[in-house]
């Protein structure tokens, strides 16, 4: 059992200071102009077990590295002598015009990596007008994030095997005012992640002396966690038996909350949910065809950030192929391996209509606390703007015209 009782001695709060004279939503810290800077700072501020959970891939991290290598290998070609006005980063999705073509992907246990991370990111996303997707296994409740985001967040769900829980959970999502539902289908089993196993973050979680010392060595994280309280899966608490032994958590999750999401399971959700429905985690053409037949409004081409299948294919080349065939039948989004503005441009040039980043935003919050969401959004926006101006590309939808095709 987590020994967060040791946090009770903490009573003061340490915060990073925003730039003087800057509104919160315009916050940008020039000490951290790129994702690697945020990553290094976050590593210094997070306990090792939390940082390891964030960066972990499956098995040997082969898929994580491949995601990064393949998207980094995408080349774009400028068209320098064409007439040019300016670039417009906005994208319209489901009747809403977003300010940029990227959003915040669902990340489980965000509050473990940095206290109040879901609230920090959801608020920043709302104020900067980009989508934030709340994970079912996040450390904030769906009702709380609906309030913080003023109804602008999206909600990510698995396929609850328990029909009663599925109905109640989806009713809560609807009642809270979420407009877009994202169904994750690429977690038919828990990923085999060696770092988490060594750190005791496999199911069930446990606390070792080493982990306690790691917490004590990170005073900012420790103080903020003492104030925020022990991170728990707040959305799922109503469905968990009281005083459930931790060694039963994995079984509970498998049997009730994270059942396999085959086509039949998706049909139940599609029949219930009348708003925009996105299927997240597809990589094969047949799955995309099935999603189209189902009546899904969008798909996220993804390999779960390399966290589930180490021998799995990277999504960027798949996105190029699937977009060429099906972009007129369904909205095609992409995540996995996207870390910075260049990667966003490369994914969009590869045919994605919109992109999502997970780890980059958690690095931002880990590095800069409550200012991290704003800084990260602003940095990515600046990076993408520079790229589009260099290409002399005026609209996001035109980026595929600048892709160097092999």
N, C-alpha and C positions, 0 to 999 in steps of 0.2 A: 504494500500500500504506500502511496506517495506520502512522504513525511513533511508536508507543507506546514505543519505546526511550527516548525523552526522559524517560519517567517514572521511570527507574531511579535518578535522583538523590534521589528522595523517600524519606525514611526514618521520618517521624513521622506519627502519626495524630491527626486533630482530630475530636472528637465533640461533638455537642450533649449537654447535661446533662439528665437527666430531672428531674421535680419531686422534691424531697427527700421521702423517706418514701413514695413512690408505687411500687407494684409495676409492672413493665414493662407488663403488659397493661392497666393502668388509666391509662397515661400520657395526659395531655391538656395541651397547651400553650395557655393562654388568649390568647397573642399571635396565634394563628392560628385563630380561631373559625369561619371560613368558607373555602370552596374558593378564592375569589379571593385571600385572604391567602396560602394555600399556593402558589398559582400564581405570585404575585409573588416570594415568597421562593425558589421553585425556579428561577425565571428568573435570579435573581441568583447562584445557585450552580452552574448548569449552563453548559457551553459553548453558544454560540449554535446551533451545528449540531445538538447533541443536543436542545435545547429546541425548535428548529424542527421536528425530526422528530416530536416528541411532539404538538405542536399542529397540525401540517399537515393540511389537507384536500386534496381533489382540485381541480385547476384553480384556480379563484378563491375557494375556501373557501365557496362559496354554500351547499352542503349542510350544512357545519358550522354556519353561522349559522342556517340554517333549522331544524335539529334543536333548537337552543337556543331559538329564538323560539317554535316550536310547543309545546314542552313547557312553556315559561314561560307560554303563553297558557291552559293548562288551569286551570280554576277549581274549587275545592272549597267546599262549603257546610256549615257547622257545624249540628248539631242540639243546641242548648244546653239544652233543658229535658227531655230524655229521661233516664231513670234511667241511672246510669253508675257502674261500679266502677273499673276501671283498664284500661290497654292492654297487650296481649301482642303483641310483635313477632315471636314465633317462627313458623316455617313448616316443615312436614315435607315433605321431598323424597326420594323413592327410599329410604324407610325410615329416614332420618336427620332428626332435629329440629334445625334450625338456629336460632341465637339471633336472627337478624334477616333481613329479606326482601331482602337485597342481598349480592352477592358481587363478587369481583375478576375482571374480564374478562381474557382473554388479550391480552397486549401484547408484540409482538416487540421484540427488541433492548433489553429493559429495562436490562440491565447497561451499555449505552452511555449511557443517560440518568442512571443512578446506579448505581455499582458494587454488586454483590450484591443488587440490587433484587428479583430473584425469590425469593431465600432470605429476605430481610427480610419480604416480603409473604406468602409461603407460611407462614412461622412465625407471624406475627401472625394470619393468617386461622385457622390451626389452633387457636391459643390462645383466640381470640375466637369460635370456632365458626361461621365463615361459610365458604363455598366459595371456593377460589382455583383459577383455571384456568391451567395452564401452557401457553404457546404452544410449538408445535414449533420456531419460530425464535427462541426465547428464548436468553438467554446462560447458562442453567444446564441441566444435563442432566436428563432425566426421572427418572433414578435418584436424583440428588441431591435433587430437590424431593420425591420420594416419601419420602425419608429425613427431610428437614426437616419435612414436613407430617405425618409419622407415618401415612402412607397415607390422609390425608383430602383431598388435592388432586384436582382433576379434570384431565383431559388433553385438549388441543385438537390436532386433526390436520387436515391437508388430505387430498387423495386422491393418494397417491404413484402416479404413472403406472407406475413400475417395480414389477411384482408382487412381486419378491423383496424390495425395500425395504419395501413395504407390509406384507408378512407379517412380516418381521423387526421392524419398528418396532412393530406392534401386539402382537407377542409380548413385546417389551420392556415395553410399557405394561402388559400383563396380568401379567407376572412381577413388575413393580415394585409391584403391588398397587392400581393405580388402579381405582376402581369405576365412574366415569362418564366416557364418551367424548363429546367435543364435536367435531363435524365442521364446519369452516368451508367454506361453499360460495360465498361472494360475492367471491372473488378469482380470477376467471378470467384476469385479466391484472394486471400491476403497475400501481398507481395512478400517474397523472401528477401529481406533486407538485412544483410549481416551487421551493419552498424547498429541498427535498432535492437537486434538480438543481443549483441554484446553489451549494449547500454541498458538492457532491461525494458526497452520500449516495445517489445513484442507483446502479443496478447497472452496472458494478462501483464500489465505493467508492474514493475517492481522498482524499489529504490535501494541502491547500494550505497555504501560509504563513499565510493568514488563520486557518485552523482551528487550526494549531499555536499561534498567538498567543492564540486564544480559550481553548485548554486551559490555557496558562500563566497566563491572567488569572483562572482559577477554582481557587485552591489547594486547597480542600477536596475538590473533585471529582478533582483531579490526584493528591493524596495517596492518597485512597481507591482510585483506579484503579491506582496503582502497587502497592498492597498486594494488591488483588484479581487483578490481571493483565489482560491484553488481553481485552476482551469478544469472544467467538466464539459461533457457533451450536453449542453443546456437544452437543446431542442428535444433530445431523446429521453430526458429524465422522467417525463410522465409515463413512459412505457417500460421503464426499468423496475423490476421488483425491488421493494425496499430492502436495504441491507443485503443486496445480492453479493455473494462472494466474488472477488475479482477473478477467480479462476473460471467463473462461468460467463464472463463478459464476451469472450470470443464466440462461444456457442450462442449466446443471446443475439449477438449482432448478425450471425449467419442465418439463424432461424427466423428472425423477425424483421430486420431492418435492411440487410444487404443481400437479399436473395438474388439468384441469377436472373438477368434481365433478357430473356429471349423475346421473340416476336409476340408471343401470346401475352407475356407480362406487359409489354409495351402497349398492347391493344387495350388493356384495362385502364392504363393511365391516359391513353389518348381519348378513350370514351368519356372519361371523367373530366379531363382538363380541356376547356373550350378555348383557352387563350393560346398564344404562340408556344409551341413545343419544340425543344431542341434535343437531339440525341447526341450525347457527348461520348467520344471514345472510339469512333469507327475508323477503320483503316482499310477495309476490303471493299471492292466495288459492289459485291453482292449485298453487303450490309447497307450500303448507301441506297441501292435499289429498293431494298426492303423498307427502309425508312421513308422513301418517297411514296411507296405503295401504302404505307401506314397512314400517310397524311401528315408527317412531321413537317415543321416549317423550316427547320435548319438542322445541320449536322456539324459537329466539331470533329475535324480530322485530327487524331491525337493518338499517342501511345502512352498516355498518362504520365508524361514527363519522364519516361524511361523507368518507371517505378514498378511495373508489373511483369514485363516479359523482356528479358535481357537480349534475346535473339530477335526481337520484334523489329519491323521496318520503321524507319524514320518517316514522319508525315509530310515533309516538304515536297518530295518528288511525287508522292501519292496525291497531294493536293493539286499539283500541276495537271496530272492525268484526269482526276475526277472532276475538277473544275471545267476542263475543256469539254467534258461530256454532259455534265448535269447542272451547270450553274443556272440554266434557265428553268430548271424544275424544282430546285431547292436551294436555300441559302447555304453556302459552304464557308465555314469558319475554320480556324486552325489554332492549336496550341502545341506545346512541347518543343523545347529547344529555343524558344523565343526569349531573348534576354535584354535586347536594347532596340534603339530606333532603327538601326540597320537591319536587324532580324525582322522587325515589323514590316519594313519596306520590302524585304525579300519574300516574306510570306504573302503579302498582298500582291506583289508582282507575280507570284506563283499561282495566283487565282483565288486566294482567300478573300472573301468580302470583308472579313473582320478578324481580329486576332485577340488572343487572351494570354496574359502572362501571370504566373503564380509566384515562383520563387523570387523574381526581381522585386515585387512589391513587398514581400516579407523581409527581404534584405533591407529595403528602404525603412520599414518600421523598426526593424532591429537596430539599424544604425542611428536613426534620428527620432525614434519615439513617435509622439503624436504629430510631428511635422513630416514624418517619412512618406506618408501617402501623397501629400501635396508635392513634396520635392520630387518624388519619383514620376508622378504624372507630368510635372513641368519639364523635367529633364528629358523624358521620352518624347514629349511634344516638340521640344527644341531640336532634338536629334532628328526626328522625322521631318520636321520642317526644313532643316538644312539639306537633307537628302533630296527631298522633292524639288527644292529650288536648284540644287546642283544638277539634277536630271532635267530640269525645266518641265516638270510634270505639274499640271494645274489641279488635277482631281485624283482622289484615291482610286477611283474606278479605272483610271487610265494607266496605272502602274504596270499592268501586264505588257503594255506596249514597250516597256523599257527593259524587259527581261532578256538576257542573253541566252538564247536557246541552243543547246548542243545537238 
